[in-house]
Amino acid sequence: MQNKFNLDAIDGVVSTQYNDYRGFVAIDQHGDSRNLFSMCKDHGIDIDQYFLYGMEFYDSEPVGTLGCFRIKVFLIDKATYGQSFNEISQYAGDIELTTKDISVPYSKIGDYIKRVSIGFVDPISRNICVALPEGL
């Protein structure tokens, strides 16, 4: 079975100064029009021109000082690569992403994201095999 997501493109982008820990994040959007597309639109990104490929949420040192997430939005130009998910999926060749930067206050993130789960591991994970507790 093919993986649902290809994370290779952002693996080297998502980082901190030292990358003490690395991991994954999972996000659920609201079932209505409040979603990541509306977040882009509300912050000046033309969602008719771009297909949303992904995002990097980041904050400065110390975390919380700015009161907002800075977000790098990774976009696909629809005029170049296709107008829909299916058209873009069938594009033969590499797709060059466009980036836009926005800021969203912490208090507004819940307007666009319904649930979030973040998991990360210590670098020791490279050197050992583990079994997770039952029920996870």
C-alpha positions in Angstrom: 0.0 0.0 0.0 1.3 3.4 -0.9 1.8 6.0 1.9 -0.8 8.7 2.0 1.8 11.4 2.5 5.3 12.1 1.0 7.2 14.0 3.7 10.5 14.0 1.9 10.1 17.6 0.5 9.8 19.2 3.9 12.0 16.9 5.9 15.0 19.2 5.6 12.9 22.4 5.9 11.2 21.7 9.2 13.9 22.2 11.8 15.0 24.1 14.8 18.5 25.4 15.6 19.7 22.1 17.1 16.9 19.6 16.2 17.2 18.1 19.7 14.1 16.1 18.9 12.4 15.3 15.5 8.9 13.9 14.8 5.6 14.2 13.1 2.4 16.2 13.4 -1.2 15.3 12.5 -3.9 17.9 12.0 -7.6 17.7 11.6 -9.5 20.6 10.0 -13.0 21.6 10.9 -15.6 19.9 8.7 -17.0 23.2 7.5 -15.4 26.1 5.7 -13.0 26.8 8.6 -9.9 25.1 7.4 -6.3 25.7 6.3 -7.5 27.0 3.0 -9.6 29.7 4.7 -6.6 30.5 6.9 -4.6 31.2 3.8 -7.4 33.3 2.3 -7.9 35.2 5.5 -4.2 36.1 5.4 -4.0 37.3 1.8 -3.1 34.2 -0.1 -5.2 33.7 -3.3 -6.5 30.2 -3.0 -7.9 30.3 -6.5 -4.4 30.8 -7.8 -2.7 28.2 -5.6 -3.2 24.7 -4.4 -2.1 24.2 -0.7 0.8 21.7 -0.6 1.9 22.1 3.0 2.9 24.4 5.9 5.7 24.9 8.4 4.6 26.4 11.7 7.4 28.0 13.7 8.1 30.3 16.6 11.1 32.2 18.0 13.2 31.9 21.1 11.7 31.8 23.6 8.5 30.3 22.3 5.5 32.5 22.9 7.3 35.9 22.8 5.5 37.0 19.6 2.1 35.7 20.6 1.6 34.1 17.2 2.8 31.3 14.9 4.8 32.3 11.9 3.8 30.1 9.1 5.6 29.3 5.9 2.9 28.2 3.4 4.0 25.9 0.5 1.9 26.3 -2.6 1.5 24.9 -6.1 0.7 27.4 -8.9 -2.5 26.1 -10.5 -1.9 28.0 -13.8 1.3 26.0 -14.3 0.6 22.6 -12.8 -3.2 22.0 -12.9 -6.4 23.3 -11.5 -7.3 20.3 -9.3 -5.9 17.6 -7.1 -6.3 15.1 -9.9 -4.7 17.3 -12.6 -1.7 18.2 -10.3 -1.3 14.5 -9.3 -0.9 13.6 -13.0 1.7 16.3 -13.7 4.8 14.7 -15.3 7.9 16.3 -13.8 9.0 18.1 -10.8 6.8 20.8 -9.3 8.4 24.0 -8.1 6.7 25.1 -4.9 6.0 28.8 -4.2 6.2 30.0 -0.6 4.3 32.7 1.3 4.8 33.8 4.9 1.9 34.6 7.2 1.5 35.1 11.0 -1.5 33.8 12.9 -2.1 34.6 16.6 -2.2 31.6 18.9 -5.7 32.5 19.9 -6.9 32.2 16.3 -5.4 28.8 15.4 -8.4 27.0 16.7 -10.5 28.9 14.1 -8.7 26.8 11.4 -7.5 23.6 13.2 -9.9 21.3 15.0 -7.4 18.8 16.5 -3.6 18.5 16.6 -1.3 15.7 17.7 2.5 16.2 17.8 4.9 13.3 18.4 8.7 13.3 18.5 11.6 11.1 19.5 15.1 11.5 20.9 18.1 10.8 18.6 18.6 7.5 20.5 15.7 6.3 18.3 18.2 5.8 15.5 20.1 3.2 17.5 17.5 1.1 19.1 14.3 -0.9 18.3 11.3 -0.3 20.6 7.9 -1.8 21.2 5.2 0.7 22.0 2.8 -0.1 24.9 -0.4 -1.8 24.0 -3.3 0.4 23.3 -1.4 3.2 21.5 
